[in-house]
Amino acid sequence: MALVFWALFAFLVPSFVQALNLVDVLAFPLGYFMAAQGILIVFVIIGVLSARWQDRGDARPTPQA
């Protein structure tokens, strides 16, 4: 699931850069702002959530056969 979100943000957001550049955020075009800051933040969040999910799965007791 994390890979799907990663691919979504890695490939979908940059395809909208030209449309996003029409809006300014802190004197920078929104497309630049999303590419330089937003996508990196999302990647870190995806990594943290994926690690938490994996830790929960590892903490479950395994059924004894």
CNS distance restraints for C-alpha pairs under 8 A (distance, minus, plus):
assign (resid   1 and name CA) (resid   5 and name CA) 6.60 0.50 0.50
assign (resid   2 and name CA) (resid   6 and name CA) 6.07 0.50 0.50
assign (resid   2 and name CA) (resid  46 and name CA) 6.29 0.50 0.50
assign (resid   2 and name CA) (resid  47 and name CA) 7.76 0.50 0.50
assign (resid   2 and name CA) (resid  50 and name CA) 6.30 0.50 0.50
assign (resid   3 and name CA) (resid   7 and name CA) 6.06 0.50 0.50
assign (resid   4 and name CA) (resid   8 and name CA) 6.08 0.50 0.50
assign (resid   5 and name CA) (resid   9 and name CA) 6.26 0.50 0.50
assign (resid   5 and name CA) (resid  46 and name CA) 7.54 0.50 0.50
assign (resid   6 and name CA) (resid  10 and name CA) 5.88 0.50 0.50
assign (resid   6 and name CA) (resid  43 and name CA) 6.72 0.50 0.50
assign (resid   6 and name CA) (resid  46 and name CA) 7.28 0.50 0.50
assign (resid   7 and name CA) (resid  11 and name CA) 5.84 0.50 0.50
assign (resid   7 and name CA) (resid  12 and name CA) 7.64 0.50 0.50
assign (resid   8 and name CA) (resid  12 and name CA) 5.32 0.50 0.50
assign (resid   8 and name CA) (resid  13 and name CA) 7.39 0.50 0.50
assign (resid   9 and name CA) (resid  13 and name CA) 5.45 0.50 0.50
assign (resid   9 and name CA) (resid  14 and name CA) 7.87 0.50 0.50
assign (resid   9 and name CA) (resid  39 and name CA) 6.54 0.50 0.50
assign (resid   9 and name CA) (resid  42 and name CA) 7.79 0.50 0.50
assign (resid  10 and name CA) (resid  14 and name CA) 6.98 0.50 0.50
assign (resid  10 and name CA) (resid  39 and name CA) 7.33 0.50 0.50
assign (resid  11 and name CA) (resid  15 and name CA) 6.61 0.50 0.50
assign (resid  12 and name CA) (resid  16 and name CA) 7.01 0.50 0.50
assign (resid  13 and name CA) (resid  17 and name CA) 6.88 0.50 0.50
assign (resid  13 and name CA) (resid  34 and name CA) 7.90 0.50 0.50
assign (resid  13 and name CA) (resid  35 and name CA) 7.87 0.50 0.50
assign (resid  14 and name CA) (resid  31 and name CA) 7.64 0.50 0.50
assign (resid  14 and name CA) (resid  35 and name CA) 6.87 0.50 0.50
assign (resid  16 and name CA) (resid  20 and name CA) 6.09 0.50 0.50
assign (resid  16 and name CA) (resid  31 and name CA) 7.48 0.50 0.50
assign (resid  17 and name CA) (resid  21 and name CA) 6.01 0.50 0.50
assign (resid  17 and name CA) (resid  30 and name CA) 7.80 0.50 0.50
assign (resid  17 and name CA) (resid  31 and name CA) 4.46 0.50 0.50
assign (resid  17 and name CA) (resid  32 and name CA) 7.37 0.50 0.50
assign (resid  18 and name CA) (resid  22 and name CA) 7.37 0.50 0.50
assign (resid  18 and name CA) (resid  31 and name CA) 6.79 0.50 0.50
assign (resid  19 and name CA) (resid  31 and name CA) 7.63 0.50 0.50
assign (resid  20 and name CA) (resid  29 and name CA) 7.25 0.50 0.50
assign (resid  20 and name CA) (resid  30 and name CA) 5.27 0.50 0.50
assign (resid  20 and name CA) (resid  31 and name CA) 4.72 0.50 0.50
assign (resid  21 and name CA) (resid  29 and name CA) 4.67 0.50 0.50
assign (resid  21 and name CA) (resid  30 and name CA) 5.07 0.50 0.50
assign (resid  21 and name CA) (resid  31 and name CA) 4.74 0.50 0.50
assign (resid  21 and name CA) (resid  32 and name CA) 7.15 0.50 0.50
assign (resid  22 and name CA) (resid  29 and name CA) 6.77 0.50 0.50
assign (resid  22 and name CA) (resid  30 and name CA) 7.25 0.50 0.50
assign (resid  23 and name CA) (resid  29 and name CA) 5.88 0.50 0.50
assign (resid  23 and name CA) (resid  30 and name CA) 5.44 0.50 0.50
assign (resid  24 and name CA) (resid  28 and name CA) 5.34 0.50 0.50
assign (resid  24 and name CA) (resid  29 and name CA) 4.48 0.50 0.50
assign (resid  24 and name CA) (resid  30 and name CA) 5.35 0.50 0.50
assign (resid  25 and name CA) (resid  29 and name CA) 6.12 0.50 0.50
assign (resid  25 and name CA) (resid  30 and name CA) 5.68 0.50 0.50
assign (resid  25 and name CA) (resid  33 and name CA) 7.23 0.50 0.50
assign (resid  28 and name CA) (resid  32 and name CA) 6.80 0.50 0.50
assign (resid  28 and name CA) (resid  33 and name CA) 6.42 0.50 0.50
assign (resid  29 and name CA) (resid  33 and name CA) 6.28 0.50 0.50
assign (resid  30 and name CA) (resid  34 and name CA) 5.97 0.50 0.50
assign (resid  31 and name CA) (resid  35 and name CA) 6.16 0.50 0.50
assign (resid  32 and name CA) (resid  36 and name CA) 5.91 0.50 0.50
assign (resid  33 and name CA) (resid  37 and name CA) 5.65 0.50 0.50
assign (resid  33 and name CA) (resid  38 and name CA) 6.67 0.50 0.50
assign (resid  34 and name CA) (resid  38 and name CA) 4.37 0.50 0.50
assign (resid  34 and name CA) (resid  39 and name CA) 5.97 0.50 0.50
assign (resid  35 and name CA) (resid  39 and name CA) 5.60 0.50 0.50
assign (resid  35 and name CA) (resid  40 and name CA) 7.62 0.50 0.50
assign (resid  36 and name CA) (resid  40 and name CA) 6.94 0.50 0.50
assign (resid  37 and name CA) (resid  41 and name CA) 6.27 0.50 0.50
assign (resid  38 and name CA) (resid  42 and name CA) 6.21 0.50 0.50
assign (resid  39 and name CA) (resid  43 and name CA) 6.17 0.50 0.50
assign (resid  40 and name CA) (resid  44 and name CA) 6.38 0.50 0.50
assign (resid  41 and name CA) (resid  45 and name CA) 6.29 0.50 0.50
assign (resid  42 and name CA) (resid  46 and name CA) 6.07 0.50 0.50
assign (resid  43 and name CA) (resid  47 and name CA) 6.19 0.50 0.50
assign (resid  44 and name CA) (resid  48 and name CA) 6.24 0.50 0.50
assign (resid  45 and name CA) (resid  49 and name CA) 6.10 0.50 0.50
assign (resid  46 and name CA) (resid  50 and name CA) 5.95 0.50 0.50
assign (resid  47 and name CA) (resid  51 and name CA) 6.14 0.50 0.50
assign (resid  48 and name CA) (resid  52 and name CA) 6.21 0.50 0.50
assign (resid  49 and name CA) (resid  53 and name CA) 6.12 0.50 0.50
assign (resid  50 and name CA) (resid  54 and name CA) 6.14 0.50 0.50
assign (resid  51 and name CA) (resid  55 and name CA) 6.09 0.50 0.50
assign (resid  52 and name CA) (resid  56 and name CA) 6.26 0.50 0.50
assign (resid  53 and name CA) (resid  57 and name CA) 6.37 0.50 0.50
assign (resid  54 and name CA) (resid  58 and name CA) 6.20 0.50 0.50
assign (resid  55 and name CA) (resid  59 and name CA) 6.14 0.50 0.50
assign (resid  56 and name CA) (resid  60 and name CA) 6.67 0.50 0.50
